[in-house]
């Protein structure tokens, strides 16, 4: 399979259905009330081109003001404050926004907000990034003073490098973050576990705190480190009261030859035989449902050079991202592997969809001037079906369009159309186009307009439809629902 790993849609999402949403106008600011600049509708051949409402407009004050300085205020203002903008700027290592973040967190702590509440609120802005810029800031900050130093750990589990690894060998690292880091390393980098005192200490802390999920993750990793893990795991199991954390430790003991470990494991499996850790069926293999990718094949160097000569490699992928491919022998594969392509799931599984987060990613992929733009989304209420409103600010202008409400699916047509219209209005060469897809993963190429047209003319570049990924995903869900209905009807017919 080429492209990103195929996503499996959760059954809960099929049964819950899509969110149906609506839209309410926000009161216009003084900037929003400025006179509209008439813009003619344009069409540019193969490129999607939206017709935004364009106004002369400075950047609104809400994008530059300080973050709320109390947890209660942060949570109360979450729907109105541009948190997607803040999160994206933090992830990119923006010094000014990082300063605002640190000031707000330290002020909230000084006013009496506890560290756990700070982690749940402000700390969430640092998660799921992994970009070198934020990683470097976090690695420098964790040894500083104040609450910001404590929260900086939240940015590190997806970071790489020996400096970050050394931080997670420390016994003073936050336990839950230690577990998340080493679990991510195991599944992402396929490293061989060894006895790590920091991980063993973190296991004890999360287990005593009652965190069953983190206990299961940590106990599984510790048990894989071999003989040294047996006595500590048995001792922890015997110390814990009955409950899920104790069971999570028991489930990890099957691979150890220690007599007491085996006794605990057998006792657990006698009452939890459905646990995958207890499966003894020789035909059962946890890995058979998700086989490893074959070894990476070499890139077709001649093809890559041809694509480069057309100008399609002006930029590379987004920092901190990787498009998983086993080989690269077609133009699309070569571009996805190391070119200016961003692949993502078009189903968000959330409301609101955060089209603005996607716009930030694709604008960065496209480069100047789009990467200087500020984006925001006005979502409709979950119970309504009216459109989203997408807005961008760039070089003294605002660009506004409506985007279709497809439930928890992006309106990728409007996202690409807005970016292309902005680029054309700014006199920029960059354009964004969708590549062909067979599932609900969309891959977007950002490259100069003339380079894309030349690639098409040369027969090297085939474009897809921006709606194909959503159609494929919805088709898959419809097929699953059809089979579920057939199974239910068949069971009713035979009385089961």
MARTORVO-281115 format. One record per residue: residue in three letters; x negated, y, z negated of N, C-alpha, C in turn. Coordinates in steps of 0.02 Angstrom, whole numbers, plus 50000, padded with zeros to 5 digits. Last residue first. Layout:
residues N
alaXYZXYZXYZ
...
END
This chain:
residues 496
unk515744920649185515174921749141515154928949118
unk516744917849278516914917849207516344918949160
unk516514919149409516404912549382516504912249306
unk516904932649428517244927349466517144920449435
unk516044939649349516754939849332517124934149367
unk514844937349415514924934749348515654934649327
unk515094944249532514994937049536515084933849467
unk515184957249483515774954249513515714946649517
unk513854958849440514404959449391515034956049418
unk513184957649561513044952849508513594952849457
unk513704968449632513824961749657513714956549602
unk513184978849554513914977949558514084970949582
unk511814976949576512084976249509512844975149510
unk511754979549713511604972749689511854971649618
unk512084993249712512504988449749512394981349724
unk511024998449639511704998749611512174993949646
unk509994996049731509984992749665510674992749634
unk510415004349834510364997149846510354993349780
unk510335016949775510985014549798510965006949808
unk508945017649752509405017549696510085014849716
unk508515018149886508295012649842508775012049783
unk509095030149927509285023949960509095017849918
unk508405039149848509125038149837509375031749870
unk507125037549905507245036149835507975034949820
unk507335041550038507095034750023507235032849951
unk507765054750020508215049950052508005042750036
unk506605060249963507215059849924507705054849954
unk505735058750073505585055450010506205054849966
unk506335066550177506275059250183506165055850116
unk506385080250177506915076750141506845069250141
unk505355084550258505305085850186505835082250146
unk504765072950375505315077450356505285078350281
unk503045073150431503655069950408504195075250396
unk501885073650569502235076750512502855072750495
unk500335067850617501055066750621501385069650559
unk498885070950701499285072850643500025071850658
unk498255067850818497955065350756498395066550695
unk498575073250939498865066850922498595063850858
unk498185085850966497695080650978497975073650965
unk499305092950922499155092950993498665087351011
unk499155091250784499735088450818499595087750892
unk497975098350764498005091250746498595087750779
unk498385111050803497875107650842497875100150827
unk499295114050701499535113550770499035109850814
unk498385114350594498935109450594499195108550665
unk497575124950632497275118350624497815112950625
unk498445135750632498175133650696497855126750691
unk498735136550492499255135350541498975132650606
unk497665128250375497805133850420498315131950474
unk498545118250251497985119450297498165125450341
unk499155106150148499075113350154498455114750196
unk500305092850144499665095250169499685102850173
unk501105082650029501105089150063500395091150081
unk502035068550006501345070850012501355077150056
unk503195060949896503065065749949502335067649948
unk503875045949857503265049849848503185054449908
unk504885037349883505055043749855504455047849833
unk504295030350040504625029749976504745036749948
unk503635032750155504105027250157504465026250090
unk503205047950243503225043750183503735038250192
unk502205060050332502695054650331502655050550266
unk501955076250251501715070550290502225064950286
unk502525092950260502595086250231502315081050279
unk501535107850247501955103250286501985096550250
unk501105124850236501195118550201501695114250239
unk499805135950293500485133350297500505126750259
unk498745150450301498935144050271499675142350283
unk498465163250345498445157750394498745151350366
unk499445177850303498975172550286499025166850337
unk500305188650303499805188150357499285182850344
unk501315188850214500685191550190500145191450244
unk502305182350284502415189250266501755192650244
unk501765169450291501865173250352501945180750337
unk501775165950155501135166250191501205170450255
unk503155166350130502705170850095502045171550132
unk503565155850213503815162650226503375167850191
unk502915145150153502745146950221502985154050238
unk503555144950027502835146050031502625148150102
unk504905142450066504725148550031503975150050037
unk504805129750128505025135550166504845142150133
unk504435121550022503965122650077504155128850117
unk505625123249945504965124549916504455125949972
unk506635119050032506605126050012505935127849981
unk506285105250045506355109550103506285116950084
unk506375100149917505715101349945505745105650008
unk507175101049786507355103249853506705105149888
unk506905086949678506695093349706507045094749772
unk508175079549578507735079049636507545086149659
unk509215077949486508525077949463508035076549521
unk510325087149584510245083549521509515083849500
unk510095095749689510155088549704510115084349640
unk510495110749731510515106949668510645099649686
unk509445120349838510005115849828509935112049762
unk508935136849798508755129949815509335125349797
unk508805153449858509185148349822508955141449845
unk507425164949839507865160549879508285156349831
unk506395179149843506905175249807507325171249856
unk504955187849807505275183749859505765179049823
unk504275203849776504605197849751504955194449809
unk502695212449785503345210349814503615204449776
unk501425215049740501915220349739502585218649768
unk500745202349760500505208649788501055213949795
unk502085192349720501425192449751501285199249781
unk503195181549644502925188349644502215188149671
unk504665171749676503935172449676503755179849676
unk505995161049628505745167849638504985167849633
unk507465151849651506735151849649506485158749666
unk508875145249578508595151249608507845151249597
unk509955131349614509395134349579509215140949613
unk511765131549641511065130949659510585133349605
unk513035121749550512805127449589512045127349596
unk513645112549471513355110149533513065115749576
unk513515110549290513765113549352513375111149412
unk512935106049174513605103449190513885106249255
unk511705112349157511725105249175512405102849198
unk511605128349239511795124349181511875117049201
unk510185130649352510905130849337511035127049272
unk508645139749323509025133549333509775134649321
unk507585149349403508185150249363508615144149373
unk505845148949404506455145549424507015147549376
unk504405157649467504885155949414505505152749445
unk502675161849496503315158649516503755157649454
unk501465172349565501795170149504502495167649523
unk500015170549671500725171849659500945169349590
unk498765167049708498825172649661499545173949641
unk498865157549804498655155249738498635160949687
unk499155164349921499705161249884499505159149814
unk498195169850001498365173649941498885170149898
unk497075156849942497275163949946497705165250007
unk497815139949936497285144849929497545152049937
unk498565128349940498525132450000497985137749996
unk498485123649810498225119449864498115123649927
unk499175133649745498455132849732498135128649787
unk500445130949796500125137349811499375137049798
unk500695118549741500615118949813500295125649834
unk500755121849602500285116849627500155117649702
unk501795131449598501125133149576500605128249604
unk502865123449643502645129149683501935131349663
unk503005114849535502785112149600502535117749644
unk503445124049439502835120349428502565117449493
unk504655128149498504105133049492503445129549478
unk505515117549487505245118949553504645123749549
unk506045111049369505415114749370505115114949440
unk507275105149347506785101549387506095104649386
unk507885106349173507845108249244507275104749280
unk508045089149180508375095549196508115100649148
unk507255074549250507365079549198507805085249225
unk506705066449349506975063349289507095068449233
unk506245070549474505925073249414506135069849350
unk505775064249627506285063649574505955065749508
unk504665065149704505165070349713505755069749665
unk503035063049649503695060049650504205065649656
unk501655067949755502045068349694502715064949704
unk500115073649821500645068649822501005068649755
unk499315085449917499565084249850500155079449856
unk497845088550009498505085250006498685084049933
unk496585092450080497035096850043497755094250043
unk495705076350064495865082750094496345086850052
unk495445063550025494965068650005495125075550034
unk496585055350050496045053050006495605058849982
unk497425061550140497665060250072497095058650025
unk496615061350255496805067750224497035066750152
unk496535047650278495925051550267496085058150233
unk497895044650298497525041650242496895045550227
unk498175051950415498535053550353498165050750293
unk497305045650509497225052750490497565054450425
unk496775029550444497215033650486497115040950466
unk495925024250352495795022750423496255026450470
unk495425021350203495625027350239495445026550312
unk495945011850058495535013050116495785019250152
unk496715012349947496235006849951495775007650011
unk497035026949853497055023649917496545017949917
unk497765038949755497505032149754497595028849822
unk497205054749735497695051049774497425043949784
unk496995064049591496705058849633497265055349669
unk496565079349507497045074749537496675069649580
unk495675088849462495965084249413496475079549440
unk496115101249582495655098849530496015094249481
unk496895095649733496935099649673496435096949621
unk495755091949872496345090849829496345095549770
unk494995105549970495075098649949495705097749907
unk495015115750120495025114850048495105107450033
unk494835113550255494605119950227494565119450151
unk495085102750338494765101550273494485107950244
unk495535105850463496025103150416495735101850347
unk494785110050571494915114850517495415112450466
unk494345101450665494965105050681495135110150627
unk493285095550602493135100050658493755104150679
unk493935087150514493575093050488493455098050544
unk494385077550602494875081550565494555087850537
unk493145072350641493585075350691494105079850657
unk492685067250521492315072650553492745076250605
unk493615057050501493575062650454493215068550485
unk493285048650608493945051750605493945057750558
unk492005044750571492095048250634492765051950635
unk492225038050448491835044250451491945048150514
unk493425030850368493245031450439492895038150448
unk492855025550210493225030350250492975030150321
unk492835008350156492505014650175492965019050216
unk494015002750032493675001950096493355008550116
unk494034997749865494085003349912493685001949975
unk494774981949830494194986449829494254991849882
unk496564982449799495964979449827495384984449825
unk497344985249640497204987649707496584984149735
unk498084971649553497574976849558497504978949631
unk499864969449542499194967249559498714973049567
unk501024968449447500694974549466499974972949485
unk501484956149414501974960849442501654967349466
unk500414949449359500634947449425501124952349456
unk499994952549231499734956549286500014954849354
unk500534943449144500754950449140500544954449201
unk501074928449198500474932649197500694939849198
unk501654912049181501764919149167501104922749163
unk501384899149193501544902649255501644910049245
unk501234894849063500634895249106500754898849171
unk501984902948931502134899748995501524900349040
unk501874909848816501374904548827501484900848892
unk502124925548745502264921248802501704916248813
unk501874934748648501994927848626502124923048684
unk501814946948707501204944448676501264937148656
unk503134949448741502674947148794502024944448765
unk504394943348636503834947948642503344945248694
unk505234932948616505334936748677504784942048687
unk504954927748491504714924048550504804927848615
unk504924931248355504914936348408504664933348474
unk504784921448263505394925548258505424930948312
unk503604915648300504164911248284504824915048279
unk502704925948308503014923548370503594918748358
unk502324927248172502674932648207503044930048268
unk501684915148148502274916948109502674922448143
unk500624916348239501124911048248501754912648209
unk499934927348182500194927748250500734922548261
unk499534922348058499984928148062500324928548130
unk498674912148104499254910548063499764916148065
unk497694919348171498114914748209498744912848170
unk497134926148062497424929948117497894925448157
unk496624915547987497184919447960497534923548014
unk495594911048079496154906748057496744910748030
unk495074919548226495084919748153495694915848127
unk495104921548360495054914648337495054914048261
unk496234932348444495684931548397495684924448368
unk497354934448519496734933248556496144931848510
unk498394937248429498384930948464497724929348499
unk498564949448366498084944748338498004938348377
unk499534958448400498884959348431498384953948413
unk500654955948325500684954148397500004954648430
unk500284961648202500344954448209500314952248282
unk500414975348233499754972548217499764965048226
unk501794975748252501344977648307500644975048295
unk502274972348125502374967648181501914969348240
unk501904984248059501614977748038501684972548093
unk502734993448128502004993948131501664987448111
unk504074988148097503794988048165503044988948167
unk504024978647941504274983747986503904983548053
unk503414976447775503774973847834504064979547876
unk501944986747741502594983847723502924980947785
unk500194982547757500784986147780501424982847755
unk499194973647716499314979747677499984982947693
unk499124963947812499334961947745499494967947701
unk498644971747921499294968347924499554966847854
unk497374975347872497874980547885498574977447887
unk496754962747867496834966647806497374972047815
unk496774959248003497134955147955497264959047891
unk495944969548053496644969048075497054964848026
unk494694967147987495064973447977495794972947998
unk494424953548035494534954947964494904961647953
unk494334955648182494784950948148494934952848076
unk493434963748249494094966548236494514962048190
unk492284956848276492254962048225492934964748206
unk492634948448384492594945848316492614951148263
unk493454960048498493144953748479493124952448404
unk494154970448553493444971548540493094965548510
unk495484968348561495084966448620494344967448609
unk495994974148448495944966748450495524964448509
unk495994987648484495524985348433495444977748436
unk497054987648579496364989448599495854986848549
unk498144983748499497964979848559497254981348581
unk498154993848405498004987048384497814982648443
unk498515004948485497865004748452497674997648432
unk499825001548530499285003348577498605002248545
unk500484999448408500444994048457499864995448506
unk500375012048349500075006248317499985000548367
unk501135019948435500405021048432500055015248399
unk502395013948403502135014048472501375014948472
unk502575015848265502525009148292502215009048362
unk502095025148143502135026048215502025019348250
unk501915025248004502525022448032502625023248106
unk500765028847943501245034247954501895031747985
unk500055017247948500305019347883500815024947889
unk499745017748085500155012248059500455014247992
unk498935028848097499585028948131500045023448105
unk497845024448015498215030547999498895030648033
unk497355012848075497605012648007498045018647990
unk496965018348199497475013148196497775012948126
unk495915026748161496535029748188497115024748186
unk494975017048126495225021648075495885024748097
unk494765011348252495025007148197495305011548141
unk494245022448318494875019648340495185015248286
unk493055024348246493545029748249494225027148271
unk492335012248264492595014048198493125019448200
unk492555001148389492455008348381492755010248313
unk492014987648479492214989848412492044997248404
unk492584989648649492114987348599492334990148532
unk493354986348808493394988648739492814985748697
unk492804991648962492814985748918492824988148846
unk493905001649066493285000649028493364994648982
unk494825006449161494694999249156494034997949119
unk495285019149175494585017949195494385010649190
unk496645018249136496445022249194495765020149220
unk496725009949024497155008449082496935012349145
unk495705015248940495745008048955496145006749019
unk495975028948932495345026548961495385019248981
unk497205028548865497165031248933496525028748967
unk496765023348743497255019648782497245021948855
unk495925033548700495625027048716496115022648755
unk496885044448688496295044948730496035038048749
unk497845039648597498045041448665497445041648711
unk497055037948482497395032148512497575033648585
unk496675051248460496165046048471496475040048506
unk497905056948434497555058948494496995054048511
unk498235051248312498665049948369498325051648434
unk497145056448229497245049248243497655047948305
unk495975069048268496665067348250496845060348274
unk494285065948211494745067348266495455065348247
unk493395062048115493845067548098494305069448155
unk492595052248167493105050048120493585055648101
unk492205052248341492165055348275492745053248230
unk492365048248466492015043448423491975046148352
unk492885058848532493365053748510493025047848475
unk491735065948566492215068848519492685063648491
unk491165057648662490835058248597491305061348545
unk492035060148769492005053448739491695053748669
unk491675073248799492345071848772492355065048739
unk490365071048847490485075648791491155074348759
unk490515062548956490205059948895490335064548835
unk492095063049046491425065449030491185062948963
unk493825068949054493285064249063492625067049040
unk495465070548982494835073249005494305067849010
unk496645066748926496575065448997495905067849025
unk496495070848789496555063748806496485062148881
unk496375085448767495785081348783495925074048805
unk497345093848720497155094548791496665089248813
unk497465091848585498005089448627497835089748701
unk496415098548525496335091348536496865088648584
unk496885111248502496485110148562496375102748576
unk497475111648377497895110248435497505108848498
unk496365115048297496715108648287497125106748349
unk496075127748347495565122448351495885115648343
unk497205134748312497075133648383496555128248392
unk497125136248174497575131148201497445129748274
unk495385139248125496085140848137496475135148169
unk493775138148207494195139148148494925140448170
unk493035125148310493115131948286493565132148224
unk492945113048370492515114048312492555121248285
unk493775114148480493965109648425493535110448363
unk493265122248583493695125248532493815120748472
unk492555115448679492215120748642492605122848580
unk493545106948726492945104048696492555109148656
unk494435116448780494635112448723494025109448688
unk493695121648889493925126048834494075121948772
unk493545110048965492955113548940493135118148882
unk494875106948996494475102248957493865105748926
unk495245117549077495545117049011495145112348967
unk494375114549187494365121149155494665120849085
unk494645101249229494005102949198494005109549161
unk496275095149182495845098849227495205100949193
unk497205088749102496595085149120496135088749168
unk498715088249071498355092449118497725088749143
unk499545083648966499635081449035499305086049086
unk499675097848852499675090848869499745089648944
unk499825110748812499145108648831499125101448857
unk501095112948768500875116748827500195114448853
unk501235106148651501505102948712501285106648775
unk500805114748552500345109648576500585106348640
unk501925122548521501385125548560500925120148590
unk502715110348465502935116148505502375118748549
unk502045100348398502635098648437502845104248483
unk501025107548332500855102648384501455101148428
unk501775115048242501375118448293501195113648349
unk502265104948161502745108948200502375112648255
unk501055100448105501455095948146501955099748189
unk500625111848032500255109548090500655104948135
unk501905123847984501445118247972501165115548038
unk501925141447963502155135748003501655129947996
unk501425152647894501695147047856501955141247896
unk500735162647954501395164447928501745158547893
unk499635156148003499535160847947500195162747915
unk500245149248108499975145548051499875150047991
unk500555160148191501095155848165500855151848105
unk499275164948220499745169248184500305165048154
unk498745154148292498435156048229498895160448187
unk499635154448403499585148448360499285150348292
unk499385167248458500055165348436500025159448387
unk498015166748490498265171748443498945169748415
unk497975156048583497615155548519497875160548468
unk498765161648688498945155348655498615154948586
unk498015172748726498695173648700498925167548661
unk496865165948773496815170448716497495171748685
unk497405159248881497135155348826497055159648763
unk497685170348960498245166548933498005162048876
unk496375174548989496845179148957497415175348925
unk495775163449052495515165948988496015170448952
unk496445149249119496485156549123496305159549054
unk496395135549145495865138649105495865146149107
unk497425129149205496895131749249496335135249212
unk498235126949096497925121249128497355123349174
unk498675140049072498255136649023497875130849055
unk499445141749187498865145949177498395143049124
unk500445132149165500015131649224499385135849216
unk501035136949046500725130349048500245129549107
unk501515149449087501005149049035500645142349038
unk502465145249183501915149649202501345149249151
unk503305138049098502965134649153502375138749177
unk503795148049013503325143148987502975139149041
unk504365162349008504105158649066503575153549047
unk505805161748901505105163548909504805159448967
unk507055155748897506985162148931506265164148943
unk506995143948826507385143948888507265150248929
unk506235147048712505965142348762506335142748828
unk506595154648605506485158248667506265153548724
unk506675145548500507275149448517507205152648586
unk505365140848491505905136248511506525139948532
unk504705152648453504495148948513505065144448537
unk505345155448333505425160048389505235156648455
unk504905144548257505625145648266505755150248326
unk503515146648258503795140748291504545141748305
unk502955163148299503225158448250503535152548287
unk502585171648401502095170248349502365166248291
unk502775170348578503095170748512502615168248458
unk501405177548673501845171948657502185173148589
unk501425194148743501165189148697501665183448688
unk501775197248919501835198648848501555192748806
unk501755194349053501135196849024501185198048949
unk502985190649099502415186349116501765188549082
unk503865200649063503915194249027503325189649043
unk503705211449150503335211449087503355204749052
unk503555206649324503945208349264503525207449200
unk502535214249443502625208149403503005209949339
unk503515225349550502925223449511503055216949474
unk504215224749711504315223349640503655221949606
unk505185225949850504595228849819504685228049744
unk505905210349901505955216949870505265219349850
unk506765198750000506115201749983506215208749957
unk507495183650005507655190649990507015193849964
unk506845172350131506935174750062507195181950061
unk507115160650228507235167750237507365170850168
unk505885147750261506475150450227506545157850244
unk505315137050372505245144150359505885146650328
unk504325123250415504925125550380504815132850359
unk503525122050572503475123950502504155125950474
unk503545119950706503555113950664503585115750590
unk504155135550741504045128950770504105123450719
unk504575146250653503885145150673503775137950694
unk505675159750633505595152550646504905151450674
unk506425171950525505905169650571505935162150579
unk507425186150493507345178850490506835176750542
unk506685201450436507035197450486506925190050475
unk506985210350291506525205750323506905201650374
unk507065225650203507365221250254506845216850287
unk506825226250035506465227450098506765222950151
unk507945233349918507725227449955507375229650019
unk507475244149784507795243149849507505237149886
unk507555237449616507255241449669507545239549736
unk507995229249518508495233749546508215238049602
unk506925222449466507365218749511507855223349546
unk506365232049384506005230149444506465226549493
unk507305232449283507215238449324506855236649389
unk508125216249295507685221049263507645227249308
unk509785209849296509205212249333508805217049291
unk510325195749204510345203049213509715205549246
unk510455181049303510155184349246510215191749257
unk511835171249358511365176749370511105179449304
unk511855153649348512125160049324511615165449334
unk512275138149421511815143849418512175150049394
unk512305120349385512565126549411512115132349397
unk512185102349415512005108649384512315114549419
unk512115085849366512475090549409512425097349377
unk510885073349365511175079249332511535083449385
unk511285056749423510935063149429511285068549389
unk511365042149314511545046349371511175052849371
unk511235032149221511425038749198511665043149254
unk510825021449295511475021049262511715027849239
unk509585025249342510115023349390510795023849356
unk508915027749224509035033349269509585031649319
unk508825015149170509225020149135509385026049180
unk507935009049254508635007249259509075012249225
unk506695019549329506975016349270507715014849280
unk505865015749478506375020049448506685016449388
unk504175015049504504755010949489505265015249452
unk503165021349635503485022449570504085017949562
unk501665015749705502395016249712502715016649643
unk500235025749701500565019749679501315020749680
unk500015035849850500025034849778500375028349761
unk499345028150000499655033649962499625032149888
unk499685010850044499305017050046499685022450011
unk499574994050000500005000050000499565006150000
END
